[in-house]
Structure formats: structure tokens, C-alpha cells
Amino acid sequence: MARGMLRILRAKRSVTLLRGRLDGLEVTLSGRVLEEAFAELEARLAEQPTFYRGSSAVVSFGETAPTAADLARLRNVLGGAGVTLRALVGSAAELQALAALEGLEFDPPATSLSDSARSLVADFAGARNDIAARRKRGESSVRRAKVESERARAAELRLVEAPQGTLYHAATLRGGQTLHHSGNIVVVGDVNPGAELVATGDILVFGRLAGIAHAGAGGDENARIFAVELTPTQLRIASFIGTDEGPKRASAPSPEVAIARDAKIVVLSLDELSRLEPSGASSA
């Protein structure tokens, strides 16, 4: 599968269309009734009938096993917008043989995320109770760590594994748009409320992060979320959840980083982070 390709991912009740680099599109249909998904995709493509013309598409079915008739229907939907079906992605045992029979490429799933990482529909009961209790005490919904009392750890040298690939997206994400990536995600632009970022590595936003961000989606508690302005709807690192529902800061925004610490998500300024980690080494 070509690197740098963005995904066409569904929102809660809609398909979000993002045109990727190299004229490539990726369509994720896993977890959907296929006929409903095809109809929804056809309607969205019809909104901009020439925008996707000339593109090729990679379609992910997840664990669903489509039939030859399903692929014929999908080809008709994509072809109506001038898009060519190029490859299939999924874990169903029959999918690779079907791709070969239809003259299509086949890619296995890029990563295996947990169910909560795939859906971002987590059990918020514990997190909400914790948030409510802290707000009653007059505390911020997302903890800002008091670093002055922390003892800076001594610098140390260590071996680290080579990082996974990074998805670079130079545009603002509007509400309903989603980026999922096995590795790090870098966004040069704003992430508006209703937009979602999910990465197995770190997330960096060179702009305002006001949507949902989930770093370390494969379970990496050392993953981090950086933003020039951090005003999220929700932050997640591995299985930890934080929601910024408190009053907005009156001062000018400054770059901050969210990390998992003591089984909670805390937000630090970059100066505070440098005092915690004077070596500047990233976590393994």
C-alpha cells in the first residue's frame, strides 16, 4: 500500500472523504452493512462528482468477506466518480483468493489495534466520575502537573527500537474527519472539534488541537500528544482517558504536551517537560 495515502474513514453516521497524495484513496468499510455503506459512499462521491476522478482506491473490509457481487457493486460506485478499484485489504480468509480472482492487489491489515482503539467508543463511566469529582474540588478536568516538586531524573543512554513510519498531513481537519495510522501522526494545521486522530505512536499538531486525539492506541503508555494550542474534546494515551471540560485559559496559548503519568493523563508545558527529562531523550 502506498505510503502517504490518507484514509476515507466513516464518522458516526457518515463516510468522510479525504483525497490522499499520489491520487490514492483508502476506503474503510469494516463493521458496516455493505449495501448501506455502498449507498452512503455513492452519495458522498456524488457531492463532488469530478474531485476524485482519476484516483485509484484501496478498500479495507476488516473481517468482512465480500462476495463477487459486492465487488461488482463497489466497482460501479467508484467508477461513477471516475475512481478505479486497485486493491483489497482485510483479514477474512477468502479475501486474498477473491482479490486474485478479480485481478486486484491484496494487502494484509497494517496493524492490529484493540477494539476500543478501532472505534474510539470507550467506557467513559470511570473517567467521567473522576472528572466530576475533580471539578467539584475546583480542579482542572485535565490535570496540569506541578513539576516544581518533582526530582529531575538523571540523563541516561539507552538503546531504542527504530520508530514506525510517520503520517504527515498538511491541512486542517474538519469535524467528522479522521486519521488512523500505525506509527506517528503529524498535522500541520488545526484539528477542529469533531475530528479524530488515532496513532499507535505519538501525535504532533502544529496548530490548535480541539478534537479527539488517541496516542499509543496499541497500548504504548509512553506515547505523547503535542500541540501548539491544546484545547481537546478528549485525550487518550493507551487506555488512559482525559477530557478538557474546564474553563478556557485567558492567557495566550503556548505549546503543551500530554503524557500518561501515575495512571492518569497530565498536561505539561514544554519547559516543564524539559525539567522532567533534561536529557531531551524521547521515551522508549
Buried (B, 14 or more C-beta within 10 A) or exposed (E): BBEEBBBBBBBEEEBBBBBBEEBBBBBBBBEBEBEEBBEBBBEBBEEEEEEBEEBBBBBBBBEBBBEEEBBEBBBEBBEEBBBEBBBBBBBBEEBBEBBEEBEBBBBEBBEEBEEBBBEBEBEEEEBEEBBEEBEEEEEBBBBBBEBEEEEEEEEEEEEEEEEBEBBBBEEBBBBBBBBBBBBBBBBEBBBBEBBBBBBBBBBBBBBBBBBBBBBBBBEBBBBBBBBBBBBBBBBBBBBBBBBBBBEEEEEEEEBBBBBBBEEBBBBBBEEBBBBBBEEEEEEE
